[in-house]
């Protein structure tokens, strides 16, 4: 079945532009209109009445549901917000940012508004109370993240389980035999947030597979808490020579704590982070990292939602493969060089 998204790709325009040509809701230049109409004829696209009605009644606004909760890293979240807003503009849509933490009831209120066409939902928990609501809604939705039961949903995320495993494999390949995960704040795990849960699971499974010892600890973001956590970790596990840090806000303090303890990075302790590339690049030493692709995830989520709005078929689950970039914070253990 030919969709509006197919016509848009063929004509080299946004799906919303195709909708405007078909519905006459907005003025489109004669050249663009002719190109879209030629693609409609070439592909044999036949819009049905329901699709025309849906397109003509749109508000051209997407809701980004991003509740502000304890333990969230605002600079990273803003990268997602900017990516979503930029991608939505490409489809001539605006973004309504919903930050109140009102659970299922709040989601129903947002979805019931005539001012939004669809929903993008973030900070997804493994057993998220919003999931049953999303399955019932008439408005389309896309989750950035995915719950334990994703049946009937459309989700996109980094493969965090593979990201955690990739970090362990990198350290193990360098000869490290005892590693630790410096994880997100405790509140994030207590909510059973999907990305944090999966990263920890992938980390632990990979350490077991590689036959190396491992430990995990939630870590707050303030400097004194991070220093106490790192100091306590190395006191309890003196054989640890590799750290995987999945806590962007704590990264500078982790490095400062290691320096205060007289541990050189990477000769004494190797550090791998899961974080945006710009953060890994500006710390000293520059950090080996698995990229957190906020821009790519935001854009992909909008593309999926627009395809659903235009009645296109989409994959239920899209997982981005993790990309590890080696920098100055990891090195082979003595004897492996």
C-alpha positions in Angstrom: 0.0 0.0 0.0 1.4 3.4 -1.0 1.4 5.9 1.8 1.7 9.7 2.1 5.3 9.1 3.4 6.1 7.2 0.1 4.7 10.1 -2.0 6.8 12.6 0.1 10.0 10.6 -0.4 9.3 10.3 -4.2 8.6 14.0 -4.5 11.4 15.1 -2.1 9.1 17.0 0.2 7.8 16.7 3.8 4.8 14.4 4.4 2.9 17.4 5.7 3.4 19.2 2.3 1.8 16.2 0.6 -1.1 16.5 3.0 -1.5 20.2 2.3 -1.5 19.5 -1.5 -4.2 16.8 -1.1 -6.4 18.7 1.3 -5.8 22.3 0.1 -5.5 23.4 3.7 -2.5 25.6 2.9 -1.2 27.4 -0.1 1.6 25.5 -1.8 3.8 26.8 -4.6 2.7 25.7 -8.1 6.1 24.0 -8.7 5.9 22.0 -5.5 2.2 21.2 -6.1 3.0 19.9 -9.6 5.8 17.7 -8.2 3.6 16.2 -5.5 0.8 15.6 -8.0 3.2 13.9 -10.4 4.4 11.6 -7.6 0.8 10.8 -6.6 0.1 9.7 -10.2 3.4 7.9 -10.6 2.9 5.8 -7.5 -0.8 5.3 -7.9 -1.6 6.8 -4.5 -5.3 7.0 -3.7 -6.1 8.9 -0.5 -9.3 7.7 1.2 -11.8 10.0 2.8 -10.7 9.2 6.3 -7.1 10.2 5.6 -8.2 13.4 4.0 -10.4 14.2 6.9 -7.6 13.5 9.4 -5.1 15.6 7.6 -7.5 18.6 7.2 -8.4 18.5 11.0 -4.8 18.5 12.3 -3.5 21.1 14.8 0.0 20.6 13.4 1.3 20.2 17.0 3.1 17.2 18.6 3.1 16.7 22.3 6.4 15.8 23.9 5.6 14.2 27.3 8.7 14.5 29.4 8.0 14.5 33.1 10.6 16.3 35.2 11.6 13.7 37.8 14.3 13.2 40.4 17.7 12.0 39.0 17.2 13.3 35.4 20.0 15.1 33.7 18.5 18.3 32.2 21.3 19.2 29.8 21.0 15.8 28.1 17.2 16.0 28.1 17.4 19.4 26.4 19.3 17.7 23.5 16.3 15.5 23.0 13.9 18.4 23.2 15.9 20.4 20.6 16.1 17.3 18.3 12.4 16.7 18.5 11.6 20.4 17.9 13.9 20.6 14.9 12.6 17.4 13.3 9.0 18.5 13.9 9.7 21.8 12.2 10.8 19.9 9.1 7.3 18.5 9.0 5.8 22.0 9.7 4.7 21.0 13.2 5.2 22.7 16.5 6.0 20.9 19.8 4.1 21.2 23.0 6.4 20.3 25.9 4.6 18.6 28.8 6.8 18.4 31.9 4.2 17.7 34.7 4.6 14.3 36.3 0.9 13.3 36.3 1.1 9.7 35.1 -1.7 8.1 33.3 -4.3 10.8 34.2 -2.1 13.5 32.8 -1.5 11.6 29.6 -5.2 11.2 29.1 -5.7 15.0 29.4 -2.9 15.8 26.9 -4.2 13.2 24.4 -7.8 14.5 24.8 -6.7 18.0 23.7 -7.8 19.0 20.2 -4.5 21.0 20.1 -2.2 18.0 19.6 -2.1 15.5 16.7 0.1 12.8 18.4 2.4 12.1 21.4 6.0 11.5 22.0 6.6 9.9 25.4 9.9 9.9 27.3 11.3 8.5 30.6 9.6 5.2 30.0 9.6 2.8 33.0 9.7 -1.0 32.7 6.1 -1.2 34.1 4.9 2.2 33.1 1.4 3.1 34.2 1.0 5.2 31.0 1.3 2.2 28.7 -2.3 0.9 29.0 -3.5 4.4 28.2 -1.3 4.7 25.1 -2.8 1.4 23.8 -6.3 2.8 24.2 -5.8 6.3 22.7 -7.1 7.2 19.3 -4.2 9.6 18.8 -0.9 8.0 17.6 2.1 7.8 19.9 5.8 6.9 19.9 7.9 6.1 23.0 11.5 7.1 23.2 12.3 4.1 25.4 10.3 0.9 25.8 8.6 -1.0 28.7 8.9 -4.6 29.6 5.7 -5.3 27.5 5.9 -3.2 24.3 3.1 -5.1 22.5 0.9 -2.7 20.5 3.3 0.2 20.9 5.8 2.0 18.7 9.2 2.5 20.5 12.6 3.8 19.6 15.7 3.7 21.8 19.4 3.1 22.0 20.1 -0.6 22.7 21.2 0.1 26.2 21.7 -3.5 27.1 24.1 -3.8 24.2 25.7 -0.5 25.3 26.5 -1.8 28.7 27.8 -5.0 27.3 29.9 -3.1 24.7 31.7 -1.2 27.5 32.5 -4.4 29.4 33.8 -6.1 26.3 36.1 -3.1 25.5 37.6 -3.3 29.0 37.9 -7.1 29.0 39.7 -6.9 25.6 42.2 -4.6 27.2 42.9 -7.1 29.9 40.8 -5.7 32.8 39.5 -8.5 35.1 37.5 -6.5 37.6 35.1 -3.8 36.6 32.4 -1.6 38.1 29.3 0.2 36.9 28.9 3.7 38.3 25.2 4.1 37.6 22.4 6.5 37.6 21.0 8.1 40.8 19.1 5.6 43.1 15.7 7.2 42.3 16.1 6.3 38.6 16.5 2.6 39.5 13.7 2.8 42.1 11.4 3.9 39.3 12.6 0.9 37.3 13.4 3.3 34.4 13.9 1.2 31.2 17.2 2.5 29.9 19.0 2.3 33.3 17.6 -1.2 34.0 18.7 -2.5 30.6 22.2 -0.9 30.8 22.8 -2.5 34.2 21.5 -5.9 32.9 23.7 -5.8 29.8 26.7 -4.8 31.9 26.3 -7.6 34.4 25.5 -10.3 31.7 28.6 -9.3 29.7 30.9 -9.5 32.8 29.5 -13.0 33.5 30.0 -14.0 29.9 33.6 -12.7 29.9 34.4 -14.4 33.2 35.4 -11.2 35.0 34.3 -9.8 38.4 31.9 -6.9 38.4 29.9 -4.7 40.8 27.3 -2.0 40.3 26.3 1.0 42.4 23.8 3.8 42.0 25.5 7.2 42.3 24.0 10.6 43.0 25.2 13.6 41.1 26.6 16.1 43.7 30.3 16.2 44.1 30.5 15.0 47.7 28.2 12.0 47.0 30.2 11.0 43.9 33.5 11.2 45.8 32.2 9.2 48.7 30.8 6.6 46.2 34.1 6.2 44.3 36.2 6.1 47.4 33.9 3.5 49.0 33.9 1.4 45.8 37.7 1.2 45.6 38.0 0.5 49.3 35.6 -2.4 49.1 36.9 -3.6 45.7 40.6 -2.8 45.5 41.0 -5.0 42.4 38.7 -2.9 40.2 40.7 -1.4 37.3 37.9 -0.4 35.0 34.9 1.9 35.5 31.8 2.2 33.3 30.0 5.4 34.1 26.3 5.7 33.1 25.6 9.0 34.8 26.5 12.0 32.7 26.2 14.6 35.5 28.6 12.6 37.8 31.3 12.2 35.2 33.4 15.3 36.1 33.3 14.4 39.8 34.3 10.8 39.1 37.4 12.0 37.4 38.1 14.4 40.2 37.6 11.7 42.8 40.1 9.4 41.0 42.7 12.2 40.9 42.2 13.0 44.6 42.8 9.3 45.4 46.0 9.3 43.4 44.6 7.0 40.6 45.8 7.8 37.1 43.4 7.5 34.2 43.9 5.3 32.3 47.1 3.6 33.8 45.5 2.8 37.2 41.8 3.0 36.3 40.3 2.9 32.9 37.0 4.8 32.4 34.3 4.3 29.8 31.2 6.5 29.7 27.8 6.3 28.1 27.1 9.9 27.3 26.9 12.4 24.5 30.0 12.8 22.4 30.4 16.5 23.2 30.7 15.7 26.9 33.2 12.9 26.3 35.3 15.2 24.2 35.6 18.1 26.6 36.6 16.2 29.8 40.2 15.6 30.7 41.3 13.0 29.8 38.9 12.7 26.8 36.7 9.7 27.6 36.3 6.5 25.7 32.5 6.4 25.3 29.4 4.9 23.9 27.5 7.7 22.3 24.1 8.7 23.6 22.5 9.7 20.3 19.9 12.2 21.5 19.6 13.9 18.1 19.2 10.7 16.2 16.6 9.3 18.6 14.6 12.6 18.6 14.6 12.7 14.8 13.7 9.0 14.4 10.8 9.3 16.9 9.3 12.2 15.0 9.7 10.4 11.7 7.9 7.4 13.1 5.1 9.5 14.6 4.6 11.4 11.3 4.4 8.2 9.4 1.7 7.0 11.8 -0.2 10.2 11.4 -0.1 9.7 7.6 -1.3 6.1 8.1 2.1 4.6 7.1 3.4 1.3 8.4 6.2 1.5 11.0 8.3 -1.0 12.9 7.0 -1.6 16.4 10.5 -1.4 17.9 13.6 0.4 16.6 16.8 -0.1 18.5 19.9 1.9 17.5 23.2 0.0 17.7 25.7 1.5 20.2 28.8 3.1 18.8 31.9 3.0 21.0 34.7 5.6 20.3 38.1 5.0 21.9 39.7 8.0 23.5 42.4 8.7 26.1 40.7 7.3 29.1 41.2 3.5 28.4 44.4 1.6 27.8 45.6 -2.0 27.9 46.6 -3.4 31.3 50.3 -4.0 32.1 51.3 -7.2 30.3 48.8 -6.6 27.5 50.6 -3.7 25.9 
